[in-house]
């Protein structure tokens, strides 16, 4: 199985050598379904990044930010959040949060900023300038240019190589997560669980787009 999966992975021509060497090490430790999903999702990520570099033009809306590599202690990432349910998370100019399957949608470009230690983040749309906020009853909405504790989320790194984002403030009874359903709509946080696939996201990096925003 390992040989087959590795050969499939090598077909994805746009994937970086670094990620290739990393996944070849980790594939034997994954079950078949998870390994195949990892290959497909990373191939999709590489394809989307190439398309965005050639097609997307959001420059008149973009705010100039400094970008750092998060894993090396940086405080800002420019990313797209791609859900395991096959949607890119967007925040539009009205503060609406939903999914799109268009990888060139300008509202899917997000600024993910570290606000404190322990993986506490604030997520904002680069174009709309709305923060993602969660209310006490678990409803997701955009908060324009106003940062509050409702905008804080804790990032969890899951064993299946996805990330999950839970509200920091509203977690007394159960953790409430950012989600996108199979229809691309956010669910109320009190109905979400970490193990639910709707809570799983890949923060997708595109170097071409980062250079555009800088």
NUTI-993597 format. One line per field, with one value per atom (N, C-alpha, C): atom name; residue in one letter; residue number from 1; x, y, z. Coordinates in pm, whole numbers, plus 50000, padded with zeros to 5 digits. Each point is the difference from the previous one (the first is absolute). Layout:
// residues N
atom: CA|...
type: A|...
seq: NUM|...
px: X|...
py: Y|...
pz: Z|...
//
This chain:
// residues 214
atom: N|CA|C|N|CA|C|N|CA|C|N|CA|C|N|CA|C|N|CA|C|N|CA|C|N|CA|C|N|CA|C|N|CA|C|N|CA|C|N|CA|C|N|CA|C|N|CA|C|N|CA|C|N|CA|C|N|CA|C|N|CA|C|N|CA|C|N|CA|C|N|CA|C|N|CA|C|N|CA|C|N|CA|C|N|CA|C|N|CA|C|N|CA|C|N|CA|C|N|CA|C|N|CA|C|N|CA|C|N|CA|C|N|CA|C|N|CA|C|N|CA|C|N|CA|C|N|CA|C|N|CA|C|N|CA|C|N|CA|C|N|CA|C|N|CA|C|N|CA|C|N|CA|C|N|CA|C|N|CA|C|N|CA|C|N|CA|C|N|CA|C|N|CA|C|N|CA|C|N|CA|C|N|CA|C|N|CA|C|N|CA|C|N|CA|C|N|CA|C|N|CA|C|N|CA|C|N|CA|C|N|CA|C|N|CA|C|N|CA|C|N|CA|C|N|CA|C|N|CA|C|N|CA|C|N|CA|C|N|CA|C|N|CA|C|N|CA|C|N|CA|C|N|CA|C|N|CA|C|N|CA|C|N|CA|C|N|CA|C|N|CA|C|N|CA|C|N|CA|C|N|CA|C|N|CA|C|N|CA|C|N|CA|C|N|CA|C|N|CA|C|N|CA|C|N|CA|C|N|CA|C|N|CA|C|N|CA|C|N|CA|C|N|CA|C|N|CA|C|N|CA|C|N|CA|C|N|CA|C|N|CA|C|N|CA|C|N|CA|C|N|CA|C|N|CA|C|N|CA|C|N|CA|C|N|CA|C|N|CA|C|N|CA|C|N|CA|C|N|CA|C|N|CA|C|N|CA|C|N|CA|C|N|CA|C|N|CA|C|N|CA|C|N|CA|C|N|CA|C|N|CA|C|N|CA|C|N|CA|C|N|CA|C|N|CA|C|N|CA|C|N|CA|C|N|CA|C|N|CA|C|N|CA|C|N|CA|C|N|CA|C|N|CA|C|N|CA|C|N|CA|C|N|CA|C|N|CA|C|N|CA|C|N|CA|C|N|CA|C|N|CA|C|N|CA|C|N|CA|C|N|CA|C|N|CA|C|N|CA|C|N|CA|C|N|CA|C|N|CA|C|N|CA|C|N|CA|C|N|CA|C|N|CA|C|N|CA|C|N|CA|C|N|CA|C|N|CA|C|N|CA|C|N|CA|C|N|CA|C|N|CA|C|N|CA|C|N|CA|C|N|CA|C|N|CA|C|N|CA|C|N|CA|C|N|CA|C|N|CA|C|N|CA|C|N|CA|C|N|CA|C|N|CA|C|N|CA|C|N|CA|C|N|CA|C|N|CA|C|N|CA|C|N|CA|C|N|CA|C|N|CA|C|N|CA|C|N|CA|C|N|CA|C|N|CA|C|N|CA|C|N|CA|C|N|CA|C|N|CA|C|N|CA|C|N|CA|C|N|CA|C|N|CA|C|N|CA|C|N|CA|C|N|CA|C|N|CA|C|N|CA|C|N|CA|C|N|CA|C|N|CA|C|N|CA|C|N|CA|C|N|CA|C|N|CA|C|N|CA|C|N|CA|C|N|CA|C|N|CA|C|N|CA|C|N|CA|C|N|CA|C|N|CA|C|N|CA|C|N|CA|C|N|CA|C|N|CA|C
type: X|X|X|X|X|X|X|X|X|X|X|X|X|X|X|X|X|X|X|X|X|X|X|X|X|X|X|X|X|X|X|X|X|X|X|X|X|X|X|X|X|X|X|X|X|X|X|X|X|X|X|X|X|X|X|X|X|X|X|X|X|X|X|X|X|X|X|X|X|X|X|X|X|X|X|X|X|X|X|X|X|X|X|X|X|X|X|X|X|X|X|X|X|X|X|X|X|X|X|X|X|X|X|X|X|X|X|X|X|X|X|X|X|X|X|X|X|X|X|X|X|X|X|X|X|X|X|X|X|X|X|X|X|X|X|X|X|X|X|X|X|X|X|X|X|X|X|X|X|X|X|X|X|X|X|X|X|X|X|X|X|X|X|X|X|X|X|X|X|X|X|X|X|X|X|X|X|X|X|X|X|X|X|X|X|X|X|X|X|X|X|X|X|X|X|X|X|X|X|X|X|X|X|X|X|X|X|X|X|X|X|X|X|X|X|X|X|X|X|X|X|X|X|X|X|X|X|X|X|X|X|X|X|X|X|X|X|X|X|X|X|X|X|X|X|X|X|X|X|X|X|X|X|X|X|X|X|X|X|X|X|X|X|X|X|X|X|X|X|X|X|X|X|X|X|X|X|X|X|X|X|X|X|X|X|X|X|X|X|X|X|X|X|X|X|X|X|X|X|X|X|X|X|X|X|X|X|X|X|X|X|X|X|X|X|X|X|X|X|X|X|X|X|X|X|X|X|X|X|X|X|X|X|X|X|X|X|X|X|X|X|X|X|X|X|X|X|X|X|X|X|X|X|X|X|X|X|X|X|X|X|X|X|X|X|X|X|X|X|X|X|X|X|X|X|X|X|X|X|X|X|X|X|X|X|X|X|X|X|X|X|X|X|X|X|X|X|X|X|X|X|X|X|X|X|X|X|X|X|X|X|X|X|X|X|X|X|X|X|X|X|X|X|X|X|X|X|X|X|X|X|X|X|X|X|X|X|X|X|X|X|X|X|X|X|X|X|X|X|X|X|X|X|X|X|X|X|X|X|X|X|X|X|X|X|X|X|X|X|X|X|X|X|X|X|X|X|X|X|X|X|X|X|X|X|X|X|X|X|X|X|X|X|X|X|X|X|X|X|X|X|X|X|X|X|X|X|X|X|X|X|X|X|X|X|X|X|X|X|X|X|X|X|X|X|X|X|X|X|X|X|X|X|X|X|X|X|X|X|X|X|X|X|X|X|X|X|X|X|X|X|X|X|X|X|X|X|X|X|X|X|X|X|X|X|X|X|X|X|X|X|X|X|X|X|X|X|X|X|X|X|X|X|X|X|X|X|X|X|X|X|X|X|X|X|X|X|X|X|X|X|X|X|X|X|X|X|X|X|X|X|X|X|X|X|X|X|X|X|X|X|X|X|X|X|X|X|X|X|X|X|X|X|X|X|X|X|X|X|X|X|X
seq: 1|1|1|2|2|2|3|3|3|4|4|4|5|5|5|6|6|6|7|7|7|8|8|8|9|9|9|10|10|10|11|11|11|12|12|12|13|13|13|14|14|14|15|15|15|16|16|16|17|17|17|18|18|18|19|19|19|20|20|20|21|21|21|22|22|22|23|23|23|24|24|24|25|25|25|26|26|26|27|27|27|28|28|28|29|29|29|30|30|30|31|31|31|32|32|32|33|33|33|34|34|34|35|35|35|36|36|36|37|37|37|38|38|38|39|39|39|40|40|40|41|41|41|42|42|42|43|43|43|44|44|44|45|45|45|46|46|46|47|47|47|48|48|48|49|49|49|50|50|50|51|51|51|52|52|52|53|53|53|54|54|54|55|55|55|56|56|56|57|57|57|58|58|58|59|59|59|60|60|60|61|61|61|62|62|62|63|63|63|64|64|64|65|65|65|66|66|66|67|67|67|68|68|68|69|69|69|70|70|70|71|71|71|72|72|72|73|73|73|74|74|74|75|75|75|76|76|76|77|77|77|78|78|78|79|79|79|80|80|80|81|81|81|82|82|82|83|83|83|84|84|84|85|85|85|86|86|86|87|87|87|88|88|88|89|89|89|90|90|90|91|91|91|92|92|92|93|93|93|94|94|94|95|95|95|96|96|96|97|97|97|98|98|98|99|99|99|100|100|100|101|101|101|102|102|102|103|103|103|104|104|104|105|105|105|106|106|106|107|107|107|108|108|108|109|109|109|110|110|110|111|111|111|112|112|112|113|113|113|114|114|114|115|115|115|116|116|116|117|117|117|118|118|118|119|119|119|120|120|120|121|121|121|122|122|122|123|123|123|124|124|124|125|125|125|126|126|126|127|127|127|128|128|128|129|129|129|130|130|130|131|131|131|132|132|132|133|133|133|134|134|134|135|135|135|136|136|136|137|137|137|138|138|138|139|139|139|140|140|140|141|141|141|142|142|142|143|143|143|144|144|144|145|145|145|146|146|146|147|147|147|148|148|148|149|149|149|150|150|150|151|151|151|152|152|152|153|153|153|154|154|154|155|155|155|156|156|156|157|157|157|158|158|158|159|159|159|160|160|160|161|161|161|162|162|162|163|163|163|164|164|164|165|165|165|166|166|166|167|167|167|168|168|168|169|169|169|170|170|170|171|171|171|172|172|172|173|173|173|174|174|174|175|175|175|176|176|176|177|177|177|178|178|178|179|179|179|180|180|180|181|181|181|182|182|182|183|183|183|184|184|184|185|185|185|186|186|186|187|187|187|188|188|188|189|189|189|190|190|190|191|191|191|192|192|192|193|193|193|194|194|194|195|195|195|196|196|196|197|197|197|198|198|198|199|199|199|200|200|200|201|201|201|202|202|202|203|203|203|204|204|204|205|205|205|206|206|206|207|207|207|208|208|208|209|209|209|210|210|210|211|211|211|212|212|212|213|213|213|214|214|214
px: 50083|49917|50087|50108|50089|50059|50044|50060|49897|49877|49896|49970|49985|49967|50113|50124|50114|50004|49973|49997|49888|49884|49891|50039|50066|50039|50099|50092|50102|49938|49879|49931|49965|49979|49962|50122|50016|50122|50023|49895|50013|50036|50017|50024|50148|50029|50138|50078|50133|50087|49998|49989|50000|49880|49881|49881|50005|50058|50010|50081|50116|50083|49933|49924|49931|49888|49922|49885|50044|50110|50050|50039|50046|50034|49876|49894|49880|49898|50001|49897|49987|50110|49983|49923|49992|49931|49852|49953|49861|49919|49870|49913|49980|49945|49993|49919|49880|49914|50065|50064|50065|50117|50077|50115|49955|49896|49949|49947|49928|49947|50113|50109|50113|50060|50013|50055|49910|49871|49907|49991|49990|49983|50124|50120|50121|50018|49961|50004|49905|49881|49902|50056|50066|50058|50101|50088|50102|49938|49897|49932|49933|49934|49930|50098|50114|50098|50048|50022|50043|49892|49874|49890|49986|50012|49985|50108|50122|50109|49975|49934|49979|49873|49896|49868|49962|50030|49941|50058|49914|50046|49914|50050|49928|50081|50097|50098|49938|49893|49945|49932|49970|49935|50098|50118|50088|50071|50014|50070|50144|50094|50140|50029|50051|50036|50137|50068|50125|49966|50067|49971|50122|49975|50106|49958|50095|49970|49957|49877|49942|50083|50048|50071|50137|50048|50127|49980|49883|49975|49939|49952|49939|49864|49943|49872|49887|50028|49894|50016|49887|49998|49892|50027|49898|49966|49876|49960|49858|49967|49862|49973|49881|49961|49912|50055|49929|49944|49867|49932|50006|49994|49994|49870|49902|49875|50008|50122|50029|49955|50009|49966|50113|50020|50089|49918|50045|49928|50016|49890|50004|49932|50043|49934|49977|49875|49973|49987|49974|49996|49880|49906|49886|50020|50115|50028|49944|49949|49946|50113|49988|50100|49936|50063|49948|50114|49970|50101|49984|50111|49998|50087|49968|50084|50084|50000|50083|50131|50112|50127|50052|49940|50046|49916|49906|49914|50083|50001|50082|49962|49874|49956|50051|50065|50054|50143|50062|50135|49990|50063|49985|50133|49993|50115|49979|50091|49993|50111|49962|50096|50005|50121|50019|49983|49912|49974|50054|50027|50063|50056|50077|50060|49894|50040|49908|49911|50039|49922|49872|49997|49881|50010|49898|50004|49879|50017|49889|50005|49885|49992|49919|50059|49936|50007|49895|50001|50087|50095|50090|49923|49904|49923|49893|49920|49887|50040|50116|50047|49907|49920|49915|50073|49995|50047|49891|50041|49905|49973|49873|49959|49896|50003|49899|49924|49868|49917|49983|49935|49980|49923|49907|49921|50064|50125|50076|49981|49939|49979|50125|50043|50115|49954|50074|49971|50127|49999|50114|49987|50112|50002|50096|49949|50082|50090|50130|50103|49994|49916|49988|50042|50113|50051|49955|49951|49957|50034|49972|50028|49919|49887|49920|50071|50107|50074|50120|50019|50113|49964|50087|49981|50130|49986|50117|50015|50123|50028|50050|49935|50040|50056|50114|50061|49956|49921|49942|50092|49978|50085|49984|49889|49977|50054|50084|50065|49907|49882|49912|50011|49948|49994|49854|49977|49867|50013|49894|50003|49881|50029|49895|49998|49881|49986|50071|50076|50071|49906|49915|49913|49884|49939|49879|50033|50059|50039|49976|49912|49981|49934|49901|49931|50062|49998|50063|50074|50109|50071|49912|50003|49920|50095|49982|50097|49945|50095|49969|49975|49890|49968|49943|50009|49926|49935|49868|49926|50022|49939|50009|49941|49914|49941|50077|50111|50082|49952|49917|49947|50055|50026|50047|49891|50040|49906|50015|49895|50011|50101|50083|50108|49957|49880|49956|49959|50001|49970|50126|50114|50124|50084|50084|50094|50133|50108|50131|50012|49938|50012|49912|49912|49913|50081|49984|50079|49973|49883|49970|50089|50065|50090|50144|50030|50138|50037|50113|50046|50148|50039|50141|50030|50092|50042|50092|49951|50072|50085|50128|50095|50027|50006|50034|50104|50124|50109|49976|49942|49976|49905|49897|49904|50060|50088|50064|50087|50069|50082|49913|49880|49908|49953|49975|49949|50108|50125|50109|50017
py: 49880|50120|50125|49997|50116|50035|49898|50025|50062|49947|50053|50145|50030|50137|50095|49958|50085|50031|49899|50022|50095|49985|50093|50142|50011|50133|50067|49922|50057|50054|49956|50052|50147|50044|50139|50091|50053|50068|50133|50063|50132|49998|49883|49990|50018|50072|50032|49877|50001|49890|49983|50112|49993|49920|50033|49928|49856|49974|49863|49915|50049|49923|49983|50101|49995|49897|49998|49908|49856|49980|49865|49936|50084|49951|49965|50078|49984|49903|49974|49917|49861|49931|49866|49999|50112|50006|50032|50024|50039|49883|49999|49901|50037|49907|50019|50123|50017|50113|50133|50011|50126|50031|49897|50021|50048|49937|50043|50142|50033|50136|50101|49966|50091|50029|49895|50017|50091|49970|50076|50145|50023|50137|50084|49941|50078|50028|49902|50025|50112|50001|50107|50133|50002|50124|50058|49916|50048|50056|49931|50046|50134|50015|50125|50117|49977|50107|50048|49906|50037|50081|49958|50073|50140|50015|50131|50096|49951|50087|50055|49919|50042|50081|49973|50056|50111|49983|50083|50140|50100|50138|50071|50007|50065|50118|50046|50094|50128|50049|50128|49989|49877|49981|49955|49957|49936|50102|49963|50084|49951|50094|49962|49946|49878|49938|49937|49987|49926|49854|49912|49858|49924|49907|49918|49855|49911|49858|49967|49950|49977|49900|49894|49896|50046|50113|50055|50119|50009|50103|50127|49999|50119|50026|50117|50036|50018|49990|50018|49896|49942|49912|50049|49997|50025|49865|49957|49865|49996|49885|49960|49882|49995|49885|49909|49883|49904|49890|49988|49905|49858|49906|49860|49969|50088|49986|50063|50040|50047|50143|50088|50141|50088|50115|50104|50097|50030|50092|50143|50075|50139|50092|50127|50106|50115|50030|50104|50138|50103|50138|50030|49906|50016|49923|49936|49923|49859|49957|49864|49899|49889|49894|49878|49951|49881|49939|49892|49934|50030|49991|50009|49888|49953|49901|50064|50132|50075|50039|49938|50030|50140|50071|50136|50107|49961|50096|50085|50133|50090|49995|49972|49998|49878|49907|49882|50022|50113|50029|50058|49934|50035|50037|50091|50031|49927|49909|49926|50051|50071|50068|49935|49971|49950|50115|49984|50107|49968|49873|49963|49859|49958|49868|49892|49879|49887|49984|50060|49984|50080|50117|50086|50095|50000|50072|50090|50098|50078|49985|49980|49975|50111|50063|50115|49987|50041|50003|50114|49970|50103|50104|49956|50093|50073|49927|50060|50072|49961|50054|49963|49896|49949|49889|50006|49890|49893|49874|49894|50008|50006|50011|49893|49945|49904|50053|49998|50049|49893|50036|49909|49875|50016|49884|49926|50036|49927|50045|50115|50049|50071|49966|50065|50122|50109|50120|50082|50096|50089|50123|50044|50122|50097|50108|50088|50089|49985|50085|50010|49919|50005|49865|49998|49875|49986|49884|49974|49855|49962|49864|49897|50042|49908|49957|50072|49972|49907|49956|49913|49853|49929|49857|49926|49881|49916|49901|49992|49911|49866|49893|49864|49930|49934|49922|49854|49949|49867|49893|49877|49890|49969|50044|49973|50111|50088|50110|50117|50000|50115|50082|50123|50086|50026|50031|50038|50128|50082|50132|50015|50007|50006|50137|50047|50127|49994|50104|50007|50044|50096|50056|49908|49939|49920|49852|49953|49859|49939|50061|49954|49863|49976|49871|49906|50040|49923|50096|49951|50082|50022|50122|50034|50038|49936|50008|50076|50058|50051|49879|50002|49887|50050|49914|50016|49866|50000|49877|49949|49886|49944|50095|50093|50099|50132|50005|50120|50108|49965|50097|49976|50107|49982|49943|49916|49943|50073|49998|50059|49921|50075|49937|49895|50016|49902|49868|49992|49875|49938|50054|49955|49917|49915|49919|49997|49980|49998|49886|49885|49885|50010|50098|50019|50053|49941|50041|50145|50053|50140|50096|49952|50083|49996|49921|49976|50089|50070|50092|49980|50028|50011|50147|50062|50138|49995|50045|49986|50122|49978|50107|50012|50122|50025|50110|49966|50098|50115|49969|50106|50105|49956|50094|50075|49937|50069|50114|49976|50107|50114|49968|50102|50090|49941|50077|50083|49955|50070|50142
pz: 50000|50000|50000|50078|50008|49864|49925|49868|49906|50001|49913|50032|50128|50040|49965|50020|49968|49850|49916|49856|49961|50062|49973|50037|50110|50048|49905|49944|49911|49871|49969|49881|50016|50124|50026|49977|49880|49960|50071|50052|50059|50147|50060|50143|50029|50107|50032|50043|49977|50042|50151|50072|50146|50049|49946|50045|49955|49884|49951|50096|50042|50093|50134|50042|50128|49999|49893|49997|49977|49927|49981|50133|50092|50134|50079|49983|50083|49943|49869|49939|50062|50034|50056|50131|50069|50128|49986|49877|49978|49948|50029|49938|49853|49923|49854|49962|50061|49964|50030|50118|50038|49908|49965|49911|49863|49946|49869|50005|50108|50014|50007|50071|50011|49863|49917|49865|49916|49998|49916|50044|50132|50048|49973|50014|49974|49852|49916|49856|49960|50061|49976|50047|50113|50053|49902|49948|49907|49873|49950|49879|50023|50114|50031|50010|50061|50014|49864|49908|49866|49929|50015|49937|50057|50131|50061|49952|49986|49958|49860|49914|49862|49981|50081|49973|50097|50127|50104|50001|50021|50012|50103|50124|50109|50052|49925|50053|50053|49939|50044|50137|50043|50129|50108|49959|50096|50088|50127|50096|50009|50008|50009|50139|50005|50128|49986|50111|50002|50022|49929|50008|50052|50090|50058|49993|50011|50007|50141|50015|50133|50080|49937|50072|50046|49954|50045|50093|50061|50100|49946|49874|49944|50060|49972|50061|49899|49871|49899|49890|49960|49883|49904|49871|49899|49939|50018|49964|49943|49942|49977|50091|50059|50081|49914|49964|49916|50088|49998|50089|49945|50092|49960|49927|50012|49925|49861|49960|49863|49973|50100|49984|50050|49935|50050|50085|50120|50088|49949|49994|49954|50101|50003|50075|49903|49969|49901|50066|49917|50048|50089|50009|50091|50130|50013|50121|49998|49885|49989|49986|50069|49995|49937|49894|49930|49920|49929|49919|49852|49928|49855|49945|49880|49934|49890|49997|49906|50069|49963|50067|49972|49901|49968|50067|50085|50070|50096|49979|50082|50148|50030|50139|50077|49930|50068|50050|49966|50048|50141|50095|50141|50064|50095|50086|50132|50033|50125|50091|50104|50086|50138|50047|50135|50098|50098|50096|50139|50028|50127|49989|50100|49998|50012|49962|50009|49879|49887|49878|49996|50067|50000|49882|49914|49873|49981|49911|49947|49848|49938|49856|49935|49898|49936|49848|49932|49855|49949|49912|49949|49919|49921|49918|50080|50076|50072|50127|50058|50128|50117|49984|50107|50076|50133|50083|50010|50010|50034|50149|50035|50140|50030|50123|50041|50121|49992|50110|50107|50108|50112|49960|49906|49956|49883|49968|49899|49858|49977|49864|49950|49878|49938|49920|50012|49922|49988|49908|49982|50087|50056|50081|49933|49945|49919|50086|49978|50059|50153|50064|50146|50055|50067|50056|50145|50037|50137|50036|50125|50044|49922|49945|49918|49873|49965|49876|50025|50123|50032|49980|49930|49977|50029|50056|50026|49886|49948|49888|50051|49955|50036|49877|50017|49893|50018|49908|50013|49941|50041|49956|49851|49941|49857|49910|50056|49927|49971|50057|49992|50128|49995|50118|50036|50128|50046|50081|50001|50063|50094|50131|50102|50066|50034|50071|50134|50031|50128|50111|49970|50104|50035|49900|50024|49998|50109|50007|50138|50078|50138|50005|49914|49999|49898|49874|49892|49908|49941|49903|49877|49948|49882|49886|49885|49891|49879|49925|49867|49910|49926|49912|49867|49900|49875|49970|49987|49976|49858|49970|49865|49896|50043|49910|50002|50073|50003|50094|50096|50095|50140|50076|50137|50089|50095|50096|50133|50079|50134|50082|50074|50074|50099|50060|50098|49938|49866|49931|49939|50030|49937|50097|49942|50076|49925|50074|49936|49900|50030|49911|49875|49995|49884|49882|49881|49884|49961|50036|49969|50076|50106|50081|49953|49899|49958|49881|50012|49896|49973|49876|49963|49973|50076|49967|49878|49887|49875|49969|49987|49974|49850|49951|49860|49996|49968|50004|49903|49885|49903|50058|50070|50058|50117|50077|50110|49948|49890|49943|49949|49951|49950|50114|50119|50112|50066|49999|50068|49947
//
